[in-house]
Amino acid sequence: MSELHKFIFDGLPVRGMLVRLDDAWRDILLRRRQSGAYPPAVTELLGEMTAAGVLMQANIKFNGALVLQVHGDGPVKLAVVEVQSDLRLRATATVQGEVAANAPLSHMVNVHNQGRCAITLDPQDRQPGQQPYQGVVPLHGDHKEKLEKVSEVLEHYMLQSEQLDTTLVLAADERVAAGLLIQRLPLQGEANLAGSGVGRADEDEIGRNEDYNRISILAKSLKREELLELDADTILHRLFWEEKVLRFAPQDGAHAPRFACTCSRERVSGMLRSLGRDEVESILAEQGQVEVACDFCGAQYRFDPVDAASVFLQQAQMPPGSSSVQ
């Protein structure tokens, strides 16, 4: 079963989380196989992103959806992970072209160093006119060097957005997606991805805290095979047996990270309304019906001329400002 573990180091300004996704991750891949399995390198990329998305959502406790995506000019045009506040998750990737078995991130997404990583925080109860928060970073370092791991990109992102040192160790294959996050605690309040909790003292502490640096080195010694094969108790004992680790009750069972898609016929109807009546009628004239498949779960939605007409009839009956579905 999938599970999430949170812990702190007693008396030290350091926290950590360990996630292991097995059934949730395999559910995503099983649905994808209906339209063709991902190449192994894409499976690894998307699995690492999925584990990272869960860690980041659990770390900031955001009431809404955290959406992590990378996009660029390689054969992997887009990879997207969405994690809700209760750890329901979904993920998908768009692949156009061949991907080598051991292709690094730059070959998949960032061929000409124009790739981007975006993290969007979309509030659950968004108010009229309220826009989601989004932060975007390139897939290269400060000196334009290409970053070859998702963990490196996200560590760079977290340092820029929170001014807090963060260590990420990620791994995935066709069975398991897993990740370990270690982060230096902010000196003042709770930092978040929008940077509201960041103070000058936090910036001055970057890279200087000896306790964090020691624990980070231990975390980075974790091998990919260990992260994929070993249970949480074994990993934490092997890495931090000399530290005093205080663990919280794990999030497992009904509270564990789990696959769940938020697509619906209502949302697809909203998408058709956004296309406009003329475009939809053009598709109907050519194909006889409108077919929409969810990229995340593979669900098929079909609209014949009567269905389509009812979509726009509903729009005409709606009060102003309520015609689109978020």
C-alpha positions in Angstrom: 0.0 0.0 0.0 1.1 3.6 -0.6 2.2 5.5 2.5 3.6 8.8 3.6 5.8 9.3 6.7 6.7 12.6 8.4 9.4 13.1 10.9 11.5 15.8 12.6 15.0 15.7 14.2 14.6 16.4 17.9 16.2 19.7 18.8 17.3 20.4 15.3 15.9 22.8 12.7 15.3 20.0 10.2 12.2 18.1 9.1 11.7 15.2 6.7 9.2 13.1 4.8 9.3 9.8 3.0 6.7 8.7 0.5 6.3 5.3 -1.1 3.7 4.9 -3.9 3.0 1.4 -5.1 -0.7 0.8 -5.7 -1.4 4.4 -6.6 1.5 4.5 -9.0 0.7 1.2 -10.6 -2.9 2.4 -11.1 -1.6 5.3 -13.1 0.6 3.1 -15.3 -2.2 0.5 -15.8 -4.6 3.1 -17.2 -1.9 4.5 -19.5 -1.2 1.0 -21.0 -4.6 1.1 -22.5 -3.3 3.6 -25.0 0.4 2.5 -25.0 2.9 2.2 -22.2 5.4 5.0 -21.5 9.0 4.3 -22.4 11.1 3.3 -19.3 12.8 6.7 -19.1 9.5 8.5 -19.2 8.1 6.1 -16.5 11.0 7.0 -14.3 10.6 10.8 -14.9 6.8 10.8 -14.3 7.2 8.6 -11.2 9.8 10.8 -9.7 7.6 13.8 -10.4 4.6 12.1 -8.8 6.6 11.2 -5.6 7.9 14.8 -5.5 4.4 16.2 -5.9 3.1 14.3 -2.9 6.1 15.4 -0.8 5.7 19.1 -1.8 1.9 19.1 -1.2 2.3 17.4 2.2 5.1 19.8 3.1 3.1 23.0 2.6 -0.4 21.7 3.6 -2.1 23.7 0.9 -5.9 23.6 0.7 -6.3 23.0 -3.0 -4.4 21.4 -5.9 -0.6 21.4 -6.3 0.2 21.0 -10.0 3.8 20.2 -11.0 4.7 20.2 -14.6 7.8 20.2 -16.9 7.6 21.1 -20.5 10.1 21.8 -23.3 11.3 21.0 -26.8 12.3 17.3 -26.5 10.2 14.2 -27.2 8.5 14.6 -23.9 6.4 17.7 -24.6 4.7 17.8 -21.2 4.7 15.9 -17.9 2.1 16.8 -15.3 1.3 15.7 -11.8 -1.6 17.0 -9.8 -1.9 16.3 -6.0 -4.9 17.4 -3.9 -4.7 18.4 -0.3 -6.0 15.0 0.8 -3.3 13.4 -1.3 -5.6 12.2 -4.2 -3.3 12.3 -7.2 -3.1 11.9 -11.0 -0.3 12.2 -13.5 0.2 12.0 -17.3 2.9 12.7 -19.9 2.7 13.6 -23.6 5.4 11.9 -25.7 6.1 12.6 -29.3 9.0 10.7 -30.7 11.6 8.2 -29.5 13.0 8.2 -26.0 16.1 6.3 -25.3 16.0 3.8 -22.4 18.4 5.8 -20.2 17.6 9.3 -21.5 18.4 12.1 -19.0 16.1 14.9 -18.4 17.8 17.2 -20.9 17.3 14.7 -23.8 13.6 14.2 -22.9 12.5 17.8 -22.2 15.3 20.3 -22.5 17.2 19.7 -25.7 17.9 23.4 -26.4 17.9 24.6 -22.8 14.5 26.2 -23.1 12.6 23.7 -20.8 10.7 25.0 -17.8 9.3 23.6 -14.6 6.2 25.2 -13.2 4.4 24.7 -9.9 0.8 25.9 -9.6 -1.1 26.2 -6.4 -4.9 26.3 -7.2 -7.1 27.1 -4.1 -10.0 24.7 -3.6 -12.5 27.5 -3.0 -11.1 30.1 -5.4 -12.8 33.5 -5.1 -14.1 35.4 -8.2 -11.1 37.1 -9.8 -8.6 35.1 -7.7 -5.8 33.7 -9.7 -3.8 30.6 -8.8 -0.2 31.2 -7.7 2.4 29.9 -10.1 6.2 29.8 -10.0 8.3 28.9 -12.9 12.0 28.0 -13.1 14.2 26.9 -16.0 15.6 23.4 -16.3 19.1 24.8 -15.8 21.2 26.1 -13.0 22.5 29.6 -12.3 25.3 29.2 -14.9 23.0 27.8 -17.6 24.2 24.3 -17.0 21.5 21.7 -17.8 20.0 19.9 -14.8 19.7 16.2 -15.5 17.5 15.2 -12.5 14.0 16.3 -11.4 15.4 16.4 -7.9 18.0 19.0 -8.9 15.3 21.1 -10.6 13.0 21.1 -7.6 15.8 21.7 -5.1 16.7 24.8 -7.1 13.1 25.8 -7.2 12.6 25.4 -3.4 15.7 27.4 -2.7 14.5 30.3 -4.9 10.9 30.3 -3.7 11.4 29.6 0.0 15.1 30.5 0.6 15.3 27.2 2.5 17.8 24.4 1.9 16.0 21.3 0.6 17.3 17.8 -0.3 15.3 15.5 -2.5 16.1 11.9 -3.3 13.7 10.4 -5.9 13.3 7.1 -7.7 10.7 5.2 -9.7 10.3 2.2 -11.9 7.2 0.3 -13.2 6.3 -0.9 -9.7 7.1 1.9 -7.2 7.6 5.7 -7.1 9.3 6.9 -4.0 10.9 10.0 -2.5 12.7 11.4 0.5 12.6 15.1 1.4 14.8 16.8 4.0 14.4 20.5 4.6 15.8 23.1 6.9 13.0 24.6 9.0 12.4 28.4 8.6 13.6 30.6 11.4 10.4 32.6 11.4 7.0 31.0 10.9 6.0 28.6 8.2 7.5 29.3 4.8 5.4 28.3 1.7 5.8 28.2 -2.0 4.6 31.8 -2.4 7.4 32.9 -0.2 5.2 34.7 2.4 7.1 33.2 5.3 10.6 34.0 4.1 12.7 36.4 6.2 16.2 37.9 5.8 17.4 35.6 8.5 16.3 32.5 6.5 18.3 33.8 3.5 21.4 34.4 5.6 21.2 30.8 6.9 21.2 29.2 3.4 23.9 26.5 3.2 25.3 27.4 6.7 23.4 25.2 9.1 25.7 22.4 10.1 22.9 20.1 11.4 21.0 20.4 8.1 24.2 19.9 6.1 25.1 16.7 8.0 21.6 15.2 7.6 21.5 16.2 4.0 24.7 14.3 3.3 23.3 11.2 5.0 20.1 11.5 2.9 22.0 11.8 -0.3 23.8 8.5 0.5 20.5 6.7 -0.1 20.8 4.6 -3.2 18.0 4.3 -5.8 17.7 0.6 -5.2 17.3 1.1 -1.5 14.6 3.7 -1.9 12.7 1.4 -4.2 13.1 -1.8 -2.3 13.3 -1.0 1.4 10.5 -0.1 3.8 10.4 3.2 5.6 11.6 1.8 9.0 14.6 0.3 7.4 15.5 3.4 5.4 15.2 5.8 8.3 17.2 3.5 10.6 20.0 3.0 8.1 20.3 6.7 7.3 19.8 8.3 10.7 20.6 5.7 13.3 22.8 8.2 15.1 20.1 11.0 15.1 17.1 11.3 17.4 14.2 11.1 14.9 10.7 11.8 16.1 8.2 10.3 13.8 4.5 11.1 13.3 1.8 8.5 12.6 2.1 7.5 9.0 -0.6 8.4 6.5 -1.6 5.1 5.1 -4.8 3.2 4.4 -7.7 5.5 3.7 -5.4 8.5 4.3 -2.6 7.4 2.0 -1.7 9.0 -1.3 -4.1 7.4 -3.9 -5.0 7.7 -7.5 -8.2 9.6 -8.2 -9.1 11.6 -11.4 -11.2 14.7 -11.2 -12.5 14.6 -14.7 -16.3 14.6 -15.3 -18.8 15.1 -18.0 -19.6 18.4 -16.5 -16.0 19.6 -16.8 -15.8 18.3 -20.4 -19.0 20.3 -21.1 -17.3 23.4 -19.8 -14.4 22.7 -22.1 -16.7 22.4 -25.1 -18.4 25.7 -24.1 -15.0 27.4 -24.1 -14.3 26.1 -27.6 -17.5 27.8 -28.8 -20.6 26.6 -30.6 -19.1 27.1 -34.1 -16.1 24.9 -33.4 -18.2 22.2 -31.8 -20.6 22.2 -34.7 -17.7 21.9 -37.1 -16.5 18.8 -35.4 -20.0 17.3 -35.4 -20.4 18.0 -39.1 -17.1 16.2 -39.8 -17.3 13.3 -37.3 -20.9 13.0 -36.3 -20.0 13.3 -32.6 -17.4 14.9 -30.3 -15.2 12.5 -28.5 -13.0 13.6 -25.6 -10.6 11.3 -23.8 -9.1 12.1 -20.4 -5.3 12.0 -20.5 -5.1 11.1 -16.9 -7.5 8.2 -16.5 -8.5 7.3 -20.1 -12.2 7.9 -19.5 -14.1 8.5 -22.8 -16.8 11.3 -23.1 -19.0 11.3 -26.2 -21.4 14.1 -27.3 -23.8 13.6 -30.2 -25.6 16.6 -31.7 -28.4 16.4 -29.1 -25.8 16.3 -26.2 -23.9 19.2 -27.7 -27.0 21.3 -28.1 -27.9 20.7 -24.5 -24.4 21.9 -23.5 -25.0 25.3 -25.1 -28.6 25.4 -23.9 -27.3 25.1 -20.4 -24.9 27.9 -21.0 -27.7 30.2 -22.1 -29.6 29.4 -19.0 -26.7 30.1 -16.6 -26.3 33.5 -14.8 -23.5 35.7 -16.0 -20.0 34.5 -15.0 -20.9 30.9 -14.4 -20.5 29.3 -17.8 -17.1 27.8 -17.3 -16.2 24.8 -15.1 -12.9 25.0 -13.2 
